[in-house]
Amino acid sequence: MVEKLEKLKVLINHLKEHNEDHAKEITELAQTAKELGHQEVHDLLLQSAEELRASNVSLAKATELLAK
């Protein structure tokens, strides 16, 4: 049981890092879209990046609950 719990914590932390990496990449893509004159694409990509970061808030709360 403890082993499964530790694995769950590790996987959640991995997902948080993975999401942040993708959020950074998406933000870079948004800048490229803006430079190419695609403001709406830029805005949607930034929204997507923020949604990933919002997901990380939930993942962080889950990690906190597992630590109790």
Distance bins in CASP14 RR format, pairs under 12 A and 6 or more apart:
PFRMAT RR
TARGET T0000
AUTHOR 0000-0000-0000
RMODE 2
METHOD distances of the structure
MODEL  1
1 7 0 0 0 0 0 1 0 0 0 0 0
1 8 0 0 0 0 0 1 0 0 0 0 0
2 8 0 0 0 0 0 1 0 0 0 0 0
2 9 0 0 0 0 0 1 0 0 0 0 0
2 66 0 0 0 0 0 1 0 0 0 0 0
3 9 0 0 0 0 0 1 0 0 0 0 0
3 10 0 0 0 0 0 1 0 0 0 0 0
4 10 0 0 0 0 0 1 0 0 0 0 0
4 11 0 0 0 0 0 1 0 0 0 0 0
4 66 0 0 0 0 0 1 0 0 0 0 0
5 11 0 0 0 0 0 1 0 0 0 0 0
5 12 0 0 0 0 0 1 0 0 0 0 0
5 63 0 0 0 0 0 1 0 0 0 0 0
5 65 0 0 0 0 0 1 0 0 0 0 0
5 66 1 0 0 1 0 0 0 0 0 0 0
5 67 0 0 0 0 1 0 0 0 0 0 0
5 68 0 0 0 0 0 1 0 0 0 0 0
6 12 0 0 0 0 0 1 0 0 0 0 0
6 13 0 0 0 0 0 1 0 0 0 0 0
6 63 0 0 0 0 0 1 0 0 0 0 0
6 66 0 0 0 0 1 0 0 0 0 0 0
6 67 0 0 0 0 0 1 0 0 0 0 0
7 13 0 0 0 0 0 1 0 0 0 0 0
7 14 0 0 0 0 0 1 0 0 0 0 0
7 66 0 0 0 0 0 1 0 0 0 0 0
8 14 0 0 0 0 0 1 0 0 0 0 0
8 15 0 0 0 0 0 1 0 0 0 0 0
8 59 0 0 0 0 0 1 0 0 0 0 0
8 62 0 0 0 0 1 0 0 0 0 0 0
8 63 0 0 0 0 1 0 0 0 0 0 0
8 65 0 0 0 0 0 1 0 0 0 0 0
8 66 1 0 0 1 0 0 0 0 0 0 0
8 67 0 0 0 0 0 1 0 0 0 0 0
9 15 0 0 0 0 0 1 0 0 0 0 0
9 16 0 0 0 0 0 1 0 0 0 0 0
9 59 0 0 0 0 0 1 0 0 0 0 0
9 60 0 0 0 0 0 1 0 0 0 0 0
9 62 0 0 0 0 1 0 0 0 0 0 0
9 63 1 0 0 1 0 0 0 0 0 0 0
9 64 0 0 0 0 0 1 0 0 0 0 0
9 65 0 0 0 0 0 1 0 0 0 0 0
9 66 1 0 1 0 0 0 0 0 0 0 0
9 67 1 0 0 1 0 0 0 0 0 0 0
9 68 0 0 0 0 0 1 0 0 0 0 0
10 16 0 0 0 0 0 1 0 0 0 0 0
10 17 0 0 0 0 0 1 0 0 0 0 0
10 63 0 0 0 0 0 1 0 0 0 0 0
10 66 0 0 0 0 0 1 0 0 0 0 0
11 17 0 0 0 0 0 1 0 0 0 0 0
11 18 0 0 0 0 0 1 0 0 0 0 0
11 59 0 0 0 0 1 0 0 0 0 0 0
11 62 0 0 0 0 0 1 0 0 0 0 0
11 63 0 0 0 0 0 1 0 0 0 0 0
11 66 0 0 0 0 0 1 0 0 0 0 0
12 18 0 0 0 0 0 1 0 0 0 0 0
12 19 0 0 0 0 0 1 0 0 0 0 0
12 55 0 0 0 0 0 1 0 0 0 0 0
12 56 0 0 0 0 1 0 0 0 0 0 0
12 58 0 0 0 0 1 0 0 0 0 0 0
12 59 1 0 1 0 0 0 0 0 0 0 0
12 60 0 0 0 0 1 0 0 0 0 0 0
12 61 0 0 0 0 0 1 0 0 0 0 0
12 62 1 0 1 0 0 0 0 0 0 0 0
12 63 1 0 1 0 0 0 0 0 0 0 0
12 64 0 0 0 0 0 1 0 0 0 0 0
12 65 0 0 0 0 0 1 0 0 0 0 0
12 66 1 0 0 1 0 0 0 0 0 0 0
12 67 0 0 0 0 0 1 0 0 0 0 0
13 19 0 0 0 0 0 1 0 0 0 0 0
13 20 0 0 0 0 0 1 0 0 0 0 0
13 56 0 0 0 0 0 1 0 0 0 0 0
13 59 0 0 0 0 1 0 0 0 0 0 0
13 60 0 0 0 0 1 0 0 0 0 0 0
13 62 0 0 0 0 0 1 0 0 0 0 0
13 63 1 0 0 1 0 0 0 0 0 0 0
13 64 0 0 0 0 0 1 0 0 0 0 0
13 66 0 0 0 0 0 1 0 0 0 0 0
13 67 0 0 0 0 0 1 0 0 0 0 0
14 20 0 0 0 0 0 1 0 0 0 0 0
14 21 0 0 0 0 0 1 0 0 0 0 0
14 56 0 0 0 0 0 1 0 0 0 0 0
14 59 0 0 0 0 1 0 0 0 0 0 0
14 63 0 0 0 0 0 1 0 0 0 0 0
15 21 0 0 0 0 0 1 0 0 0 0 0
15 22 0 0 0 0 0 1 0 0 0 0 0
15 52 0 0 0 0 0 1 0 0 0 0 0
15 55 0 0 0 0 1 0 0 0 0 0 0
15 56 0 0 0 0 1 0 0 0 0 0 0
15 58 0 0 0 0 0 1 0 0 0 0 0
15 59 1 0 1 0 0 0 0 0 0 0 0
15 60 0 0 0 0 0 1 0 0 0 0 0
15 62 0 0 0 0 1 0 0 0 0 0 0
15 63 0 0 0 0 1 0 0 0 0 0 0
16 22 0 0 0 0 0 1 0 0 0 0 0
16 23 0 0 0 0 0 1 0 0 0 0 0
16 52 0 0 0 0 1 0 0 0 0 0 0
16 53 0 0 0 0 1 0 0 0 0 0 0
16 54 0 0 0 0 0 1 0 0 0 0 0
16 55 0 0 0 0 1 0 0 0 0 0 0
16 56 1 0 1 0 0 0 0 0 0 0 0
16 57 0 0 0 0 1 0 0 0 0 0 0
16 58 0 0 0 0 1 0 0 0 0 0 0
16 59 1 0 1 0 0 0 0 0 0 0 0
16 60 1 0 0 1 0 0 0 0 0 0 0
16 61 0 0 0 0 0 1 0 0 0 0 0
16 62 0 0 0 0 1 0 0 0 0 0 0
16 63 1 0 0 1 0 0 0 0 0 0 0
16 64 0 0 0 0 0 1 0 0 0 0 0
17 23 0 0 0 0 0 1 0 0 0 0 0
17 24 0 0 0 0 0 1 0 0 0 0 0
17 52 0 0 0 0 0 1 0 0 0 0 0
17 56 0 0 0 0 1 0 0 0 0 0 0
17 59 0 0 0 0 0 1 0 0 0 0 0
17 60 0 0 0 0 0 1 0 0 0 0 0
17 63 0 0 0 0 0 1 0 0 0 0 0
18 24 0 0 0 0 0 1 0 0 0 0 0
18 25 0 0 0 0 0 1 0 0 0 0 0
18 52 0 0 0 0 1 0 0 0 0 0 0
18 55 0 0 0 0 0 1 0 0 0 0 0
18 56 0 0 0 0 1 0 0 0 0 0 0
18 59 0 0 0 0 0 1 0 0 0 0 0
19 25 0 0 0 0 0 1 0 0 0 0 0
19 26 0 0 0 0 0 1 0 0 0 0 0
19 48 0 0 0 0 0 1 0 0 0 0 0
19 49 0 0 0 0 1 0 0 0 0 0 0
19 50 0 0 0 0 0 1 0 0 0 0 0
19 51 0 0 0 0 1 0 0 0 0 0 0
19 52 1 0 1 0 0 0 0 0 0 0 0
19 53 1 0 0 1 0 0 0 0 0 0 0
19 54 0 0 0 0 1 0 0 0 0 0 0
19 55 1 0 1 0 0 0 0 0 0 0 0
19 56 1 0 1 0 0 0 0 0 0 0 0
19 57 0 0 0 0 0 1 0 0 0 0 0
19 58 0 0 0 0 0 1 0 0 0 0 0
19 59 1 0 0 1 0 0 0 0 0 0 0
19 60 0 0 0 0 0 1 0 0 0 0 0
20 26 0 0 0 0 0 1 0 0 0 0 0
20 27 0 0 0 0 0 1 0 0 0 0 0
20 49 0 0 0 0 1 0 0 0 0 0 0
20 50 0 0 0 0 0 1 0 0 0 0 0
20 52 1 0 0 1 0 0 0 0 0 0 0
20 53 1 0 0 1 0 0 0 0 0 0 0
20 54 0 0 0 0 0 1 0 0 0 0 0
20 55 0 0 0 0 0 1 0 0 0 0 0
20 56 1 0 0 1 0 0 0 0 0 0 0
20 57 0 0 0 0 0 1 0 0 0 0 0
20 59 0 0 0 0 0 1 0 0 0 0 0
20 60 0 0 0 0 0 1 0 0 0 0 0
21 27 0 0 0 0 0 1 0 0 0 0 0
21 28 0 0 0 0 0 1 0 0 0 0 0
21 49 0 0 0 0 0 1 0 0 0 0 0
21 52 0 0 0 0 1 0 0 0 0 0 0
21 53 0 0 0 0 0 1 0 0 0 0 0
21 56 0 0 0 0 0 1 0 0 0 0 0
22 28 0 0 0 0 0 1 0 0 0 0 0
22 29 0 0 0 0 0 1 0 0 0 0 0
22 45 0 0 0 0 0 1 0 0 0 0 0
22 48 0 0 0 0 1 0 0 0 0 0 0
22 49 1 0 0 1 0 0 0 0 0 0 0
22 51 0 0 0 0 0 1 0 0 0 0 0
22 52 1 0 1 0 0 0 0 0 0 0 0
22 53 0 0 0 0 1 0 0 0 0 0 0
22 55 0 0 0 0 0 1 0 0 0 0 0
22 56 0 0 0 0 0 1 0 0 0 0 0
23 29 0 0 0 0 0 1 0 0 0 0 0
23 30 0 0 0 0 0 1 0 0 0 0 0
23 45 0 0 0 0 0 1 0 0 0 0 0
23 46 0 0 0 0 1 0 0 0 0 0 0
23 47 0 0 0 0 0 1 0 0 0 0 0
23 48 0 0 0 0 1 0 0 0 0 0 0
23 49 1 0 1 0 0 0 0 0 0 0 0
23 50 1 0 0 1 0 0 0 0 0 0 0
23 51 0 0 0 0 1 0 0 0 0 0 0
23 52 1 0 1 0 0 0 0 0 0 0 0
23 53 1 0 1 0 0 0 0 0 0 0 0
23 54 0 0 0 0 1 0 0 0 0 0 0
23 55 0 0 0 0 1 0 0 0 0 0 0
23 56 0 0 0 0 1 0 0 0 0 0 0
24 30 0 0 0 0 0 1 0 0 0 0 0
24 31 0 0 0 0 0 1 0 0 0 0 0
24 45 0 0 0 0 0 1 0 0 0 0 0
24 46 0 0 0 0 0 1 0 0 0 0 0
24 49 1 0 0 1 0 0 0 0 0 0 0
24 52 0 0 0 0 1 0 0 0 0 0 0
24 53 0 0 0 0 1 0 0 0 0 0 0
25 31 0 0 0 0 0 1 0 0 0 0 0
25 32 0 0 0 0 0 1 0 0 0 0 0
25 45 0 0 0 0 1 0 0 0 0 0 0
25 48 0 0 0 0 0 1 0 0 0 0 0
25 49 0 0 0 0 1 0 0 0 0 0 0
25 52 0 0 0 0 1 0 0 0 0 0 0
26 32 0 0 0 0 0 1 0 0 0 0 0
26 33 0 0 0 0 0 1 0 0 0 0 0
26 41 0 0 0 0 0 1 0 0 0 0 0
26 42 0 0 0 0 0 1 0 0 0 0 0
26 43 0 0 0 0 0 1 0 0 0 0 0
26 44 0 0 0 0 1 0 0 0 0 0 0
26 45 1 0 1 0 0 0 0 0 0 0 0
26 46 1 0 0 1 0 0 0 0 0 0 0
26 47 0 0 0 0 1 0 0 0 0 0 0
26 48 1 0 1 0 0 0 0 0 0 0 0
26 49 1 0 1 0 0 0 0 0 0 0 0
26 50 0 0 0 0 1 0 0 0 0 0 0
26 51 0 0 0 0 1 0 0 0 0 0 0
26 52 1 0 0 1 0 0 0 0 0 0 0
26 53 0 0 0 0 0 1 0 0 0 0 0
27 33 0 0 0 0 0 1 0 0 0 0 0
27 34 0 0 0 0 0 1 0 0 0 0 0
27 42 0 0 0 0 1 0 0 0 0 0 0
27 43 0 0 0 0 0 1 0 0 0 0 0
27 45 1 0 0 1 0 0 0 0 0 0 0
27 46 1 0 0 1 0 0 0 0 0 0 0
27 47 0 0 0 0 0 1 0 0 0 0 0
27 48 0 0 0 0 1 0 0 0 0 0 0
27 49 1 0 1 0 0 0 0 0 0 0 0
27 50 0 0 0 0 1 0 0 0 0 0 0
27 52 0 0 0 0 1 0 0 0 0 0 0
27 53 0 0 0 0 1 0 0 0 0 0 0
28 34 0 0 0 0 0 1 0 0 0 0 0
28 35 0 0 0 0 0 1 0 0 0 0 0
28 42 0 0 0 0 0 1 0 0 0 0 0
28 45 0 0 0 0 1 0 0 0 0 0 0
28 46 0 0 0 0 0 1 0 0 0 0 0
28 49 0 0 0 0 1 0 0 0 0 0 0
29 35 0 0 0 0 0 1 0 0 0 0 0
29 36 0 0 0 0 0 1 0 0 0 0 0
29 38 0 0 0 0 0 1 0 0 0 0 0
29 41 0 0 0 0 1 0 0 0 0 0 0
29 42 0 0 0 0 1 0 0 0 0 0 0
29 44 0 0 0 0 0 1 0 0 0 0 0
29 45 1 0 1 0 0 0 0 0 0 0 0
29 46 0 0 0 0 1 0 0 0 0 0 0
29 48 0 0 0 0 1 0 0 0 0 0 0
29 49 0 0 0 0 1 0 0 0 0 0 0
30 36 0 0 0 0 0 1 0 0 0 0 0
30 37 0 0 0 0 0 1 0 0 0 0 0
30 38 0 0 0 0 1 0 0 0 0 0 0
30 39 0 0 0 0 0 1 0 0 0 0 0
30 40 0 0 0 0 0 1 0 0 0 0 0
30 41 1 0 0 1 0 0 0 0 0 0 0
30 42 1 0 1 0 0 0 0 0 0 0 0
30 43 1 0 0 1 0 0 0 0 0 0 0
30 44 0 0 0 0 1 0 0 0 0 0 0
30 45 1 1 0 0 0 0 0 0 0 0 0
30 46 1 0 1 0 0 0 0 0 0 0 0
30 47 0 0 0 0 1 0 0 0 0 0 0
30 48 0 0 0 0 1 0 0 0 0 0 0
30 49 1 0 0 1 0 0 0 0 0 0 0
30 50 0 0 0 0 0 1 0 0 0 0 0
31 37 0 0 0 0 0 1 0 0 0 0 0
31 38 0 0 0 0 0 1 0 0 0 0 0
31 39 0 0 0 0 0 1 0 0 0 0 0
31 41 0 0 0 0 0 1 0 0 0 0 0
31 42 1 0 0 1 0 0 0 0 0 0 0
31 43 0 0 0 0 0 1 0 0 0 0 0
31 45 0 0 0 0 1 0 0 0 0 0 0
31 46 0 0 0 0 1 0 0 0 0 0 0
31 49 0 0 0 0 0 1 0 0 0 0 0
32 38 0 0 0 0 1 0 0 0 0 0 0
32 41 0 0 0 0 1 0 0 0 0 0 0
32 42 0 0 0 0 1 0 0 0 0 0 0
32 45 0 0 0 0 1 0 0 0 0 0 0
33 39 1 0 0 1 0 0 0 0 0 0 0
33 40 0 0 0 0 1 0 0 0 0 0 0
33 41 1 0 1 0 0 0 0 0 0 0 0
33 42 1 0 1 0 0 0 0 0 0 0 0
33 43 0 0 0 0 1 0 0 0 0 0 0
33 44 0 0 0 0 1 0 0 0 0 0 0
33 45 1 0 0 1 0 0 0 0 0 0 0
33 46 0 0 0 0 1 0 0 0 0 0 0
33 48 0 0 0 0 0 1 0 0 0 0 0
34 40 0 0 0 0 0 1 0 0 0 0 0
34 41 0 0 0 0 1 0 0 0 0 0 0
34 42 1 0 1 0 0 0 0 0 0 0 0
34 43 0 0 0 0 1 0 0 0 0 0 0
34 44 0 0 0 0 0 1 0 0 0 0 0
34 45 0 0 0 0 1 0 0 0 0 0 0
34 46 0 0 0 0 1 0 0 0 0 0 0
35 41 0 0 0 0 0 1 0 0 0 0 0
35 42 0 0 0 0 1 0 0 0 0 0 0
36 42 0 0 0 0 1 0 0 0 0 0 0
36 45 0 0 0 0 0 1 0 0 0 0 0
37 43 0 0 0 0 0 1 0 0 0 0 0
38 44 0 0 0 0 1 0 0 0 0 0 0
38 45 0 0 0 0 1 0 0 0 0 0 0
39 45 0 0 0 0 0 1 0 0 0 0 0
39 46 0 0 0 0 0 1 0 0 0 0 0
40 46 0 0 0 0 0 1 0 0 0 0 0
40 47 0 0 0 0 0 1 0 0 0 0 0
41 47 0 0 0 0 0 1 0 0 0 0 0
41 48 0 0 0 0 0 1 0 0 0 0 0
42 48 0 0 0 0 0 1 0 0 0 0 0
42 49 0 0 0 0 0 1 0 0 0 0 0
43 49 0 0 0 0 0 1 0 0 0 0 0
43 50 0 0 0 0 0 1 0 0 0 0 0
44 50 0 0 0 0 0 1 0 0 0 0 0
44 51 0 0 0 0 0 1 0 0 0 0 0
45 51 0 0 0 0 0 1 0 0 0 0 0
45 52 0 0 0 0 0 1 0 0 0 0 0
46 52 0 0 0 0 0 1 0 0 0 0 0
46 53 0 0 0 0 0 1 0 0 0 0 0
47 53 0 0 0 0 0 1 0 0 0 0 0
47 54 0 0 0 0 0 1 0 0 0 0 0
48 54 0 0 0 0 0 1 0 0 0 0 0
48 55 0 0 0 0 0 1 0 0 0 0 0
49 55 0 0 0 0 0 1 0 0 0 0 0
49 56 0 0 0 0 0 1 0 0 0 0 0
50 56 0 0 0 0 0 1 0 0 0 0 0
50 57 0 0 0 0 0 1 0 0 0 0 0
51 57 0 0 0 0 0 1 0 0 0 0 0
51 58 0 0 0 0 0 1 0 0 0 0 0
52 58 0 0 0 0 0 1 0 0 0 0 0
52 59 0 0 0 0 0 1 0 0 0 0 0
53 59 0 0 0 0 0 1 0 0 0 0 0
53 60 0 0 0 0 0 1 0 0 0 0 0
54 60 0 0 0 0 0 1 0 0 0 0 0
54 61 0 0 0 0 0 1 0 0 0 0 0
55 61 0 0 0 0 0 1 0 0 0 0 0
55 62 0 0 0 0 0 1 0 0 0 0 0
56 62 0 0 0 0 0 1 0 0 0 0 0
56 63 0 0 0 0 0 1 0 0 0 0 0
57 63 0 0 0 0 0 1 0 0 0 0 0
57 64 0 0 0 0 0 1 0 0 0 0 0
58 64 0 0 0 0 0 1 0 0 0 0 0
58 65 0 0 0 0 0 1 0 0 0 0 0
59 65 0 0 0 0 0 1 0 0 0 0 0
59 66 0 0 0 0 0 1 0 0 0 0 0
60 66 0 0 0 0 0 1 0 0 0 0 0
60 67 0 0 0 0 0 1 0 0 0 0 0
61 67 0 0 0 0 0 1 0 0 0 0 0
61 68 0 0 0 0 0 1 0 0 0 0 0
62 68 0 0 0 0 0 1 0 0 0 0 0
END
